[in-house]
Amino acid sequence: MVTVKTFFFFDIKTLVFVAHLCYNSDRIKMTSKDSTVRARISPDLKQSAEAVLEKLGLNNSQAINIFYSQIVLHKGFPFPISLEQGDLPEKYTKVKDEAHFKSLIGLE
């Protein structure tokens, strides 16, 4: 039996990959899963993400495996990561002293 889940935010390459994982998950002979990934995140973010993952029928390990697989597939992050157009370090104002800082934020 094949379980089909609908995803609206993935490109076609990702959809094909996820469909392949869902269809072949019981047939794929995976290598030993003895590597550990540890990350420190806020409890609120963890709880919110786990609620979404539960609705998708995934646990944390499955989500991380999919994320890492997508990094390999895309040879980078599977979504764009960039600074906002105006948020560039060369446009930052260097604060000279406390008086200068107060003038920048309108306290003088």
KOLGU-4560 file (N, C-alpha, C; in nm, 3 decimals, padded with zeros to 5 digits):
<recs>
<n_xx: 00.084 n_yy: -00.118 n_zz: 00.000 ca_xx: 00.000 ca_yy: 00.000 ca_zz: 00.000 c_xx: 00.088 c_yy: 00.124 c_zz: 00.000 mol: A seq: 1 type: MET>
<n_xx: 00.053 n_yy: 00.224 n_zz: -00.079 ca_xx: 00.130 ca_yy: 00.347 ca_zz: -00.091 c_xx: 00.054 c_yy: 00.459 c_zz: -00.023 mol: A seq: 2 type: VAL>
<n_xx: 00.125 n_yy: 00.532 n_zz: 00.063 ca_xx: 00.066 ca_yy: 00.648 ca_zz: 00.129 c_xx: 00.105 c_yy: 00.772 c_zz: 00.050 mol: A seq: 3 type: THR>
<n_xx: 00.008 n_yy: 00.853 n_zz: 00.011 ca_xx: 00.036 ca_yy: 00.973 ca_zz: -00.066 c_xx: 00.004 c_yy: 01.094 c_zz: 00.020 mol: A seq: 4 type: VAL>
<n_xx: 00.099 n_yy: 01.186 n_zz: 00.029 ca_xx: 00.079 ca_yy: 01.310 ca_zz: 00.103 c_xx: 00.093 c_yy: 01.425 c_zz: 00.005 mol: A seq: 5 type: LYS>
<n_xx: 00.019 n_yy: 01.530 n_zz: 00.029 ca_xx: 00.022 ca_yy: 01.645 ca_zz: -00.060 c_xx: 00.111 c_yy: 01.754 c_zz: -00.002 mol: A seq: 6 type: THR>
<n_xx: 00.203 n_yy: 01.803 n_zz: -00.083 ca_xx: 00.291 ca_yy: 01.913 ca_zz: -00.044 c_xx: 00.274 c_yy: 02.024 c_zz: -00.147 mol: A seq: 7 type: PHE>
<n_xx: 00.250 n_yy: 02.145 n_zz: -00.102 ca_xx: 00.226 ca_yy: 02.256 ca_zz: -00.193 c_xx: 00.346 c_yy: 02.347 c_zz: -00.212 mol: A seq: 8 type: PHE>
<n_xx: 00.448 n_yy: 02.332 n_zz: -00.129 ca_xx: 00.557 ca_yy: 02.428 ca_zz: -00.132 c_xx: 00.688 c_yy: 02.372 c_zz: -00.187 mol: A seq: 9 type: PHE>
<n_xx: 00.686 n_yy: 02.256 n_zz: -00.250 ca_xx: 00.808 ca_yy: 02.198 ca_zz: -00.305 c_xx: 00.810 c_yy: 02.209 c_zz: -00.457 mol: A seq: 10 type: PHE>
<n_xx: 00.930 n_yy: 02.214 n_zz: -00.514 ca_xx: 00.942 ca_yy: 02.209 ca_zz: -00.659 c_xx: 00.926 c_yy: 02.064 c_zz: -00.705 mol: A seq: 11 type: ASP>
<n_xx: 00.919 n_yy: 02.042 n_zz: -00.834 ca_xx: 00.890 ca_yy: 01.908 ca_zz: -00.888 c_xx: 01.000 c_yy: 01.808 c_zz: -00.854 mol: A seq: 12 type: ILE>
<n_xx: 01.126 n_yy: 01.853 n_zz: -00.851 ca_xx: 01.236 ca_yy: 01.763 ca_zz: -00.817 c_xx: 01.220 c_yy: 01.711 c_zz: -00.675 mol: A seq: 13 type: LYS>
<n_xx: 01.179 n_yy: 01.798 n_zz: -00.585 ca_xx: 01.157 ca_yy: 01.758 ca_zz: -00.447 c_xx: 01.038 c_yy: 01.665 c_zz: -00.435 mol: A seq: 14 type: THR>
<n_xx: 00.931 n_yy: 01.694 n_zz: -00.507 ca_xx: 00.813 ca_yy: 01.608 ca_zz: -00.504 c_xx: 00.846 c_yy: 01.467 c_zz: -00.550 mol: A seq: 15 type: LEU>
<n_xx: 00.923 n_yy: 01.456 n_zz: -00.656 ca_xx: 00.963 ca_yy: 01.324 ca_zz: -00.707 c_xx: 01.046 c_yy: 01.251 c_zz: -00.602 mol: A seq: 16 type: VAL>
<n_xx: 01.138 n_yy: 01.323 n_zz: -00.538 ca_xx: 01.223 ca_yy: 01.264 ca_zz: -00.437 c_xx: 01.140 c_yy: 01.214 c_zz: -00.318 mol: A seq: 17 type: PHE>
<n_xx: 01.048 n_yy: 01.297 n_zz: -00.267 ca_xx: 00.964 ca_yy: 01.259 ca_zz: -00.153 c_xx: 00.873 c_yy: 01.142 c_zz: -00.190 mol: A seq: 18 type: VAL>
<n_xx: 00.816 n_yy: 01.145 n_zz: -00.310 ca_xx: 00.732 ca_yy: 01.034 ca_zz: -00.355 c_xx: 00.814 c_yy: 00.905 c_zz: -00.360 mol: A seq: 19 type: ALA>
<n_xx: 00.937 n_yy: 00.914 n_zz: -00.409 ca_xx: 01.026 ca_yy: 00.798 ca_zz: -00.415 c_xx: 01.051 c_yy: 00.744 c_zz: -00.274 mol: A seq: 20 type: HIS>
<n_xx: 01.079 n_yy: 00.835 n_zz: -00.178 ca_xx: 01.102 ca_yy: 00.791 ca_zz: -00.040 c_xx: 00.979 c_yy: 00.724 c_zz: 00.018 mol: A seq: 21 type: LEU>
<n_xx: 00.861 n_yy: 00.783 n_zz: -00.004 ca_xx: 00.737 ca_yy: 00.726 ca_zz: 00.050 c_xx: 00.710 c_yy: 00.589 c_zz: -00.010 mol: A seq: 22 type: CYS>
<n_xx: 00.727 n_yy: 00.574 n_zz: -00.140 ca_xx: 00.695 ca_yy: 00.449 ca_zz: -00.208 c_xx: 00.795 c_yy: 00.340 c_zz: -00.174 mol: A seq: 23 type: TYR>
<n_xx: 00.922 n_yy: 00.376 n_zz: -00.163 ca_xx: 01.027 ca_yy: 00.276 ca_zz: -00.146 c_xx: 01.080 c_yy: 00.265 c_zz: -00.004 mol: A seq: 24 type: ASN>
<n_xx: 01.017 n_yy: 00.334 n_zz: 00.092 ca_xx: 01.073 ca_yy: 00.337 ca_zz: 00.227 c_xx: 01.090 c_yy: 00.199 c_zz: 00.288 mol: A seq: 25 type: SER>
<n_xx: 01.001 n_yy: 00.105 n_zz: 00.259 ca_xx: 01.013 ca_yy: -00.028 ca_zz: 00.315 c_xx: 01.106 c_yy: -00.118 c_zz: 00.233 mol: A seq: 26 type: ASP>
<n_xx: 01.142 n_yy: -00.075 n_zz: 00.114 ca_xx: 01.228 ca_yy: -00.157 ca_zz: 00.026 c_xx: 01.374 c_yy: -00.113 c_zz: 00.026 mol: A seq: 27 type: ARG>
<n_xx: 01.400 n_yy: 00.010 n_zz: 00.064 ca_xx: 01.536 ca_yy: 00.064 ca_zz: 00.057 c_xx: 01.619 c_yy: 00.007 c_zz: 00.171 mol: A seq: 28 type: ILE>
<n_xx: 01.732 n_yy: -00.051 n_zz: 00.136 ca_xx: 01.825 ca_yy: -00.101 ca_zz: 00.236 c_xx: 01.917 c_yy: 00.017 c_zz: 00.271 mol: A seq: 29 type: LYS>
<n_xx: 01.890 n_yy: 00.077 n_zz: 00.385 ca_xx: 01.969 ca_yy: 00.193 ca_zz: 00.426 c_xx: 02.095 c_yy: 00.145 c_zz: 00.496 mol: A seq: 30 type: MET>
<n_xx: 02.198 n_yy: 00.228 n_zz: 00.487 ca_xx: 02.319 ca_yy: 00.197 ca_zz: 00.561 c_xx: 02.292 c_yy: 00.218 c_zz: 00.709 mol: A seq: 31 type: THR>
<n_xx: 02.382 n_yy: 00.171 n_zz: 00.789 ca_xx: 02.366 ca_yy: 00.184 ca_zz: 00.934 c_xx: 02.344 c_yy: 00.331 c_zz: 00.971 mol: A seq: 32 type: SER>
<n_xx: 02.243 n_yy: 00.355 n_zz: 01.052 ca_xx: 02.213 ca_yy: 00.491 ca_zz: 01.095 c_xx: 02.267 c_yy: 00.512 c_zz: 01.235 mol: A seq: 33 type: LYS>
<n_xx: 02.400 n_yy: 00.526 n_zz: 01.244 ca_xx: 02.460 ca_yy: 00.542 ca_zz: 01.375 c_xx: 02.527 c_yy: 00.677 c_zz: 01.392 mol: A seq: 34 type: ASP>
<n_xx: 02.508 n_yy: 00.770 n_zz: 01.299 ca_xx: 02.559 ca_yy: 00.905 ca_zz: 01.315 c_xx: 02.455 c_yy: 00.989 c_zz: 01.387 mol: A seq: 35 type: SER>
<n_xx: 02.503 n_yy: 01.078 n_zz: 01.471 ca_xx: 02.414 ca_yy: 01.162 ca_zz: 01.550 c_xx: 02.433 c_yy: 01.307 c_zz: 01.510 mol: A seq: 36 type: THR>
<n_xx: 02.323 n_yy: 01.378 n_zz: 01.497 ca_xx: 02.324 ca_yy: 01.521 ca_zz: 01.473 c_xx: 02.264 c_yy: 01.586 c_zz: 01.596 mol: A seq: 37 type: VAL>
<n_xx: 02.335 n_yy: 01.681 n_zz: 01.655 ca_xx: 02.284 ca_yy: 01.751 ca_zz: 01.773 c_xx: 02.276 c_yy: 01.899 c_zz: 01.740 mol: A seq: 38 type: ARG>
<n_xx: 02.169 n_yy: 01.961 n_zz: 01.783 ca_xx: 02.152 ca_yy: 02.105 ca_zz: 01.761 c_xx: 02.078 c_yy: 02.164 c_zz: 01.880 mol: A seq: 39 type: ALA>
<n_xx: 02.112 n_yy: 02.285 n_zz: 01.916 ca_xx: 02.042 ca_yy: 02.355 ca_zz: 02.022 c_xx: 01.948 c_yy: 02.456 c_zz: 01.958 mol: A seq: 40 type: ARG>
<n_xx: 01.820 n_yy: 02.442 n_zz: 01.988 ca_xx: 01.720 ca_yy: 02.534 ca_zz: 01.935 c_xx: 01.625 c_yy: 02.572 c_zz: 02.049 mol: A seq: 41 type: ILE>
<n_xx: 01.549 n_yy: 02.677 n_zz: 02.028 ca_xx: 01.457 ca_yy: 02.721 ca_zz: 02.133 c_xx: 01.346 c_yy: 02.617 c_zz: 02.151 mol: A seq: 42 type: SER>
<n_xx: 01.300 n_yy: 02.599 n_zz: 02.273 ca_xx: 01.193 ca_yy: 02.503 ca_zz: 02.299 c_xx: 01.065 c_yy: 02.534 c_zz: 02.219 mol: A seq: 43 type: PRO>
<n_xx: 01.034 n_yy: 02.662 n_zz: 02.203 ca_xx: 00.914 ca_yy: 02.700 ca_zz: 02.127 c_xx: 00.925 c_yy: 02.659 c_zz: 01.981 mol: A seq: 44 type: ASP>
<n_xx: 01.042 n_yy: 02.683 n_zz: 01.921 ca_xx: 01.063 ca_yy: 02.644 ca_zz: 01.782 c_xx: 01.053 c_yy: 02.493 c_zz: 01.766 mol: A seq: 45 type: LEU>
<n_xx: 01.114 n_yy: 02.420 n_zz: 01.858 ca_xx: 01.110 ca_yy: 02.273 ca_zz: 01.854 c_xx: 00.967 c_yy: 02.223 c_zz: 01.862 mol: A seq: 46 type: LYS>
<n_xx: 00.890 n_yy: 02.277 n_zz: 01.957 ca_xx: 00.752 ca_yy: 02.233 ca_zz: 01.975 c_xx: 00.667 c_yy: 02.265 c_zz: 01.853 mol: A seq: 47 type: GLN>
<n_xx: 00.684 n_yy: 02.384 n_zz: 01.797 ca_xx: 00.607 ca_yy: 02.424 ca_zz: 01.678 c_xx: 00.641 c_yy: 02.336 c_zz: 01.558 mol: A seq: 48 type: SER>
<n_xx: 00.770 n_yy: 02.311 n_zz: 01.539 ca_xx: 00.813 ca_yy: 02.227 ca_zz: 01.427 c_xx: 00.763 c_yy: 02.084 c_zz: 01.443 mol: A seq: 49 type: ALA>
<n_xx: 00.770 n_yy: 02.031 n_zz: 01.564 ca_xx: 00.724 ca_yy: 01.894 ca_zz: 01.587 c_xx: 00.573 c_yy: 01.881 c_zz: 01.563 mol: A seq: 50 type: GLU>
<n_xx: 00.498 n_yy: 01.987 n_zz: 01.593 ca_xx: 00.353 ca_yy: 01.983 ca_zz: 01.567 c_xx: 00.326 c_yy: 01.974 c_zz: 01.418 mol: A seq: 51 type: ALA>
<n_xx: 00.403 n_yy: 02.048 n_zz: 01.338 ca_xx: 00.388 ca_yy: 02.043 ca_zz: 01.192 c_xx: 00.432 c_yy: 01.906 c_zz: 01.141 mol: A seq: 52 type: VAL>
<n_xx: 00.545 n_yy: 01.857 n_zz: 01.189 ca_xx: 00.596 ca_yy: 01.727 ca_zz: 01.145 c_xx: 00.497 c_yy: 01.615 c_zz: 01.178 mol: A seq: 53 type: LEU>
<n_xx: 00.435 n_yy: 01.623 n_zz: 01.294 ca_xx: 00.337 ca_yy: 01.522 ca_zz: 01.332 c_xx: 00.220 c_yy: 01.519 c_zz: 01.233 mol: A seq: 54 type: GLU>
<n_xx: 00.175 n_yy: 01.637 n_zz: 01.190 ca_xx: 00.067 ca_yy: 01.643 ca_zz: 01.091 c_xx: 00.110 c_yy: 01.584 c_zz: 00.957 mol: A seq: 55 type: LYS>
<n_xx: 00.240 n_yy: 01.594 n_zz: 00.928 ca_xx: 00.294 ca_yy: 01.537 ca_zz: 00.804 c_xx: 00.327 c_yy: 01.388 c_zz: 00.819 mol: A seq: 56 type: LEU>
<n_xx: 00.316 n_yy: 01.337 n_zz: 00.940 ca_xx: 00.346 ca_yy: 01.196 ca_zz: 00.963 c_xx: 00.495 c_yy: 01.168 c_zz: 00.974 mol: A seq: 57 type: GLY>
<n_xx: 00.572 n_yy: 01.267 n_zz: 01.014 ca_xx: 00.718 ca_yy: 01.254 ca_zz: 01.023 c_xx: 00.764 c_yy: 01.278 c_zz: 01.165 mol: A seq: 58 type: LEU>
<n_xx: 00.876 n_yy: 01.217 n_zz: 01.200 ca_xx: 00.941 ca_yy: 01.249 ca_zz: 01.327 c_xx: 01.064 c_yy: 01.335 c_zz: 01.298 mol: A seq: 59 type: ASN>
<n_xx: 01.133 n_yy: 01.377 n_zz: 01.404 ca_xx: 01.249 ca_yy: 01.465 ca_zz: 01.387 c_xx: 01.358 c_yy: 01.401 c_zz: 01.301 mol: A seq: 60 type: ASN>
<n_xx: 01.388 n_yy: 01.275 n_zz: 01.325 ca_xx: 01.494 ca_yy: 01.208 ca_zz: 01.249 c_xx: 01.460 c_yy: 01.200 c_zz: 01.101 mol: A seq: 61 type: SER>
<n_xx: 01.335 n_yy: 01.167 n_zz: 01.070 ca_xx: 01.294 ca_yy: 01.161 ca_zz: 00.929 c_xx: 01.304 c_yy: 01.297 c_zz: 00.863 mol: A seq: 62 type: GLN>
<n_xx: 01.263 n_yy: 01.402 n_zz: 00.934 ca_xx: 01.270 ca_yy: 01.537 ca_zz: 00.879 c_xx: 01.415 c_yy: 01.578 c_zz: 00.853 mol: A seq: 63 type: ALA>
<n_xx: 01.504 n_yy: 01.547 n_zz: 00.946 ca_xx: 01.644 ca_yy: 01.581 ca_zz: 00.928 c_xx: 01.704 c_yy: 01.502 c_zz: 00.813 mol: A seq: 64 type: ILE>
<n_xx: 01.668 n_yy: 01.374 n_zz: 00.799 ca_xx: 01.716 ca_yy: 01.293 ca_zz: 00.687 c_xx: 01.668 c_yy: 01.351 c_zz: 00.554 mol: A seq: 65 type: ASN>
<n_xx: 01.543 n_yy: 01.394 n_zz: 00.548 ca_xx: 01.491 ca_yy: 01.455 ca_zz: 00.425 c_xx: 01.565 c_yy: 01.585 c_zz: 00.397 mol: A seq: 66 type: ILE>
<n_xx: 01.585 n_yy: 01.667 n_zz: 00.500 ca_xx: 01.656 ca_yy: 01.794 ca_zz: 00.483 c_xx: 01.798 c_yy: 01.771 c_zz: 00.432 mol: A seq: 67 type: PHE>
<n_xx: 01.871 n_yy: 01.680 n_zz: 00.493 ca_xx: 02.007 ca_yy: 01.651 ca_zz: 00.449 c_xx: 02.008 c_yy: 01.594 c_zz: 00.307 mol: A seq: 68 type: TYR>
<n_xx: 01.912 n_yy: 01.507 n_zz: 00.276 ca_xx: 01.904 ca_yy: 01.453 ca_zz: 00.140 c_xx: 01.879 c_yy: 01.564 c_zz: 00.038 mol: A seq: 69 type: SER>
<n_xx: 01.796 n_yy: 01.661 n_zz: 00.075 ca_xx: 01.770 ca_yy: 01.774 ca_zz: -00.015 c_xx: 01.893 c_yy: 01.861 c_zz: -00.032 mol: A seq: 70 type: GLN>
<n_xx: 01.972 n_yy: 01.878 n_zz: 00.073 ca_xx: 02.097 ca_yy: 01.953 ca_zz: 00.061 c_xx: 02.188 c_yy: 01.885 c_zz: -00.040 mol: A seq: 71 type: ILE>
<n_xx: 02.198 n_yy: 01.753 n_zz: -00.033 ca_xx: 02.281 ca_yy: 01.677 ca_zz: -00.128 c_xx: 02.223 c_yy: 01.689 c_zz: -00.269 mol: A seq: 72 type: VAL>
<n_xx: 02.092 n_yy: 01.673 n_zz: -00.282 ca_xx: 02.026 ca_yy: 01.678 ca_zz: -00.413 c_xx: 02.044 c_yy: 01.814 c_zz: -00.480 mol: A seq: 73 type: LEU>
<n_xx: 02.029 n_yy: 01.922 n_zz: -00.403 ca_xx: 02.039 ca_yy: 02.058 ca_zz: -00.457 c_xx: 02.182 c_yy: 02.112 c_zz: -00.456 mol: A seq: 74 type: HIS>
<n_xx: 02.272 n_yy: 02.038 n_zz: -00.392 ca_xx: 02.410 ca_yy: 02.084 ca_zz: -00.373 c_xx: 02.413 c_yy: 02.220 c_zz: -00.303 mol: A seq: 75 type: LYS>
<n_xx: 02.331 n_yy: 02.232 n_zz: -00.203 ca_xx: 02.315 ca_yy: 02.354 ca_zz: -00.124 c_xx: 02.181 c_yy: 02.348 c_zz: -00.053 mol: A seq: 76 type: GLY>
<n_xx: 02.142 n_yy: 02.458 n_zz: 00.006 ca_xx: 02.012 ca_yy: 02.460 ca_zz: 00.073 c_xx: 01.900 c_yy: 02.445 c_zz: -00.029 mol: A seq: 77 type: PHE>
<n_xx: 01.793 n_yy: 02.374 n_zz: 00.007 ca_xx: 01.683 ca_yy: 02.354 ca_zz: -00.087 c_xx: 01.587 c_yy: 02.473 c_zz: -00.094 mol: A seq: 78 type: PRO>
<n_xx: 01.630 n_yy: 02.586 n_zz: -00.042 ca_xx: 01.551 ca_yy: 02.709 ca_zz: -00.047 c_xx: 01.650 c_yy: 02.824 c_zz: -00.045 mol: A seq: 79 type: PHE>
<n_xx: 01.609 n_yy: 02.940 n_zz: -00.096 ca_xx: 01.703 ca_yy: 03.053 ca_zz: -00.100 c_xx: 01.730 c_yy: 03.111 c_zz: 00.039 mol: A seq: 80 type: PRO>
<n_xx: 01.854 n_yy: 03.145 n_zz: 00.063 ca_xx: 01.894 ca_yy: 03.213 ca_zz: 00.186 c_xx: 01.969 c_yy: 03.338 c_zz: 00.144 mol: A seq: 81 type: ILE>
<n_xx: 01.916 n_yy: 03.453 n_zz: 00.183 ca_xx: 01.981 ca_yy: 03.577 ca_zz: 00.143 c_xx: 01.948 c_yy: 03.689 c_zz: 00.240 mol: A seq: 82 type: SER>
<n_xx: 02.029 n_yy: 03.790 n_zz: 00.235 ca_xx: 02.000 ca_yy: 03.911 ca_zz: 00.311 c_xx: 01.895 c_yy: 03.991 c_zz: 00.235 mol: A seq: 83 type: LEU>
<n_xx: 01.818 n_yy: 04.070 n_zz: 00.309 ca_xx: 01.725 ca_yy: 04.160 ca_zz: 00.241 c_xx: 01.807 c_yy: 04.256 c_zz: 00.155 mol: A seq: 84 type: GLU>
<n_xx: 01.744 n_yy: 04.309 n_zz: 00.053 ca_xx: 01.812 ca_yy: 04.397 ca_zz: -00.042 c_xx: 01.892 c_yy: 04.507 c_zz: 00.028 mol: A seq: 85 type: GLN>
<n_xx: 01.833 n_yy: 04.574 n_zz: 00.127 ca_xx: 01.901 ca_yy: 04.685 ca_zz: 00.192 c_xx: 01.989 c_yy: 04.645 c_zz: 00.309 mol: A seq: 86 type: GLY>
<n_xx: 01.987 n_yy: 04.519 n_zz: 00.348 ca_xx: 02.061 ca_yy: 04.473 ca_zz: 00.465 c_xx: 02.198 c_yy: 04.421 c_zz: 00.424 mol: A seq: 87 type: ASP>
<n_xx: 02.286 n_yy: 04.513 n_zz: 00.389 ca_xx: 02.421 ca_yy: 04.476 ca_zz: 00.347 c_xx: 02.522 c_yy: 04.539 c_zz: 00.441 mol: A seq: 88 type: LEU>
<n_xx: 02.623 n_yy: 04.465 n_zz: 00.483 ca_xx: 02.721 ca_yy: 04.519 ca_zz: 00.579 c_xx: 02.784 c_yy: 04.651 c_zz: 00.535 mol: A seq: 89 type: PRO>
<n_xx: 02.807 n_yy: 04.668 n_zz: 00.406 ca_xx: 02.868 ca_yy: 04.793 ca_zz: 00.361 c_xx: 02.777 c_yy: 04.914 c_zz: 00.378 mol: A seq: 90 type: GLU>
<n_xx: 02.649 n_yy: 04.890 n_zz: 00.403 ca_xx: 02.554 ca_yy: 04.999 ca_zz: 00.426 c_xx: 02.535 c_yy: 05.029 c_zz: 00.575 mol: A seq: 91 type: LYS>
<n_xx: 02.599 n_yy: 04.953 n_zz: 00.662 ca_xx: 02.587 ca_yy: 04.974 ca_zz: 00.805 c_xx: 02.657 c_yy: 05.103 c_zz: 00.845 mol: A seq: 92 type: TYR>
<n_xx: 02.607 n_yy: 05.166 n_zz: 00.950 ca_xx: 02.671 ca_yy: 05.286 ca_zz: 01.003 c_xx: 02.753 c_yy: 05.247 c_zz: 01.124 mol: A seq: 93 type: THR>
<n_xx: 02.881 n_yy: 05.280 n_zz: 01.121 ca_xx: 02.968 ca_yy: 05.247 ca_zz: 01.233 c_xx: 02.948 c_yy: 05.353 c_zz: 01.343 mol: A seq: 94 type: LYS>
<n_xx: 02.919 n_yy: 05.306 n_zz: 01.461 ca_xx: 02.897 ca_yy: 05.395 ca_zz: 01.575 c_xx: 03.032 c_yy: 05.435 c_zz: 01.633 mol: A seq: 95 type: VAL>
<n_xx: 03.053 n_yy: 05.566 n_zz: 01.643 ca_xx: 03.183 ca_yy: 05.617 ca_zz: 01.689 c_xx: 03.193 c_yy: 05.622 c_zz: 01.841 mol: A seq: 96 type: LYS>
<n_xx: 03.086 n_yy: 05.664 n_zz: 01.904 ca_xx: 03.085 ca_yy: 05.674 ca_zz: 02.050 c_xx: 02.939 c_yy: 05.680 c_zz: 02.098 mol: A seq: 97 type: ASP>
<n_xx: 02.920 n_yy: 05.693 n_zz: 02.229 ca_xx: 02.786 ca_yy: 05.693 ca_zz: 02.285 c_xx: 02.702 c_yy: 05.809 c_zz: 02.235 mol: A seq: 98 type: GLU>
<n_xx: 02.762 n_yy: 05.926 n_zz: 02.224 ca_xx: 02.689 ca_yy: 06.044 ca_zz: 02.175 c_xx: 02.643 c_yy: 06.023 c_zz: 02.031 mol: A seq: 99 type: ALA>
<n_xx: 02.729 n_yy: 05.965 n_zz: 01.951 ca_xx: 02.694 ca_yy: 05.937 ca_zz: 01.812 c_xx: 02.578 c_yy: 05.838 c_zz: 01.806 mol: A seq: 100 type: HIS>
<n_xx: 02.584 n_yy: 05.733 n_zz: 01.891 ca_xx: 02.476 ca_yy: 05.634 ca_zz: 01.897 c_xx: 02.343 c_yy: 05.700 c_zz: 01.934 mol: A seq: 101 type: PHE>
<n_xx: 02.345 n_yy: 05.785 n_zz: 02.037 ca_xx: 02.221 ca_yy: 05.853 ca_zz: 02.079 c_xx: 02.166 c_yy: 05.940 c_zz: 01.968 mol: A seq: 102 type: LYS>
<n_xx: 02.253 n_yy: 06.006 n_zz: 01.891 ca_xx: 02.204 ca_yy: 06.090 ca_zz: 01.781 c_xx: 02.144 c_yy: 06.002 c_zz: 01.669 mol: A seq: 103 type: SER>
<n_xx: 02.199 n_yy: 05.883 n_zz: 01.648 ca_xx: 02.147 ca_yy: 05.794 ca_zz: 01.544 c_xx: 02.007 c_yy: 05.743 c_zz: 01.578 mol: A seq: 104 type: LEU>
<n_xx: 01.981 n_yy: 05.717 n_zz: 01.705 ca_xx: 01.850 ca_yy: 05.664 ca_zz: 01.745 c_xx: 01.754 c_yy: 05.772 c_zz: 01.791 mol: A seq: 105 type: ILE>
<n_xx: 01.796 n_yy: 05.898 n_zz: 01.779 ca_xx: 01.706 ca_yy: 06.010 ca_zz: 01.807 c_xx: 01.694 c_yy: 06.049 c_zz: 01.952 mol: A seq: 106 type: GLY>
<n_xx: 01.792 n_yy: 06.022 n_zz: 02.033 ca_xx: 01.787 ca_yy: 06.061 ca_zz: 02.174 c_xx: 01.854 c_yy: 06.195 c_zz: 02.200 mol: A seq: 107 type: LEU>
<n_xx: 01.912 n_yy: 06.259 n_zz: 02.102 ca_xx: 01.973 ca_yy: 06.392 ca_zz: 02.120 c_xx: 01.916 c_yy: 06.488 c_zz: 02.019 mol: A seq: 108 type: GLU>
</recs>
